[in-house]
Amino acid sequence: MVTFVNKLTVHGDLDTFLAVKGKLTAYMSAQPGYVSHLTLRHAGEPNVYLELAVWKDVAAHQKAVRSEEFQLLVKGLGPLATPDPGLYEIVEESA
């Protein structure tokens, strides 16, 4: 499993950002290999969000983000937020 982590700094309209992000989340959650998703908002900086999405493997995530539909949806985020994405593997875990 891998976790996609994306820090998004919103500089556009917040409601529009949340609507676009919602469409992206709905699309990604329907893709093969998708496991789960969590969105966090920074407690001290309300325009900073973290998205965490767990995927079965890197290949499944890459296939989803390379799709034409994803590319069309993600274009809507450009004027609204600055992304800082990456895929991460678990090194240590505790309950």
Residue, then its C-alpha position, 0 to 999 in steps of 0.5 A: m500500500v502507498t499513501f498519496v499526501n497532498k498539501l494544498t494551500v488555498h488562495g482562491d475562493l474556498d467554496t469553489f475549491l471545496a466543490v472542485k476537490g469534492k469532484l476529484t475525491a468522488y472520481m478517485s474513490a471510484q477508481p480500481g486500487y483506491v482504499s480510503h481518503l481523509t482530508l485535514r485542515h490546518a488548525g492554525e492556517p485555515n487555508v492549508y489542507l492535507e489530503l491523504a489517500v491510501w492506494k493498493d499500489v503506485a501503479a493503481h494511483q498512477k493509472a488514475v491520475r493519468s486518465e483523461e477525466f482526472q486531468l480535466l477535473v484537476k485543471g479546476l484546482g490550478p487557479l484555486a490552490t497550490p499543491d505539494p503532492g507525493l506518494y509515501e510508503i509506511v515505514e513504521e505503524s502503531a495502534 
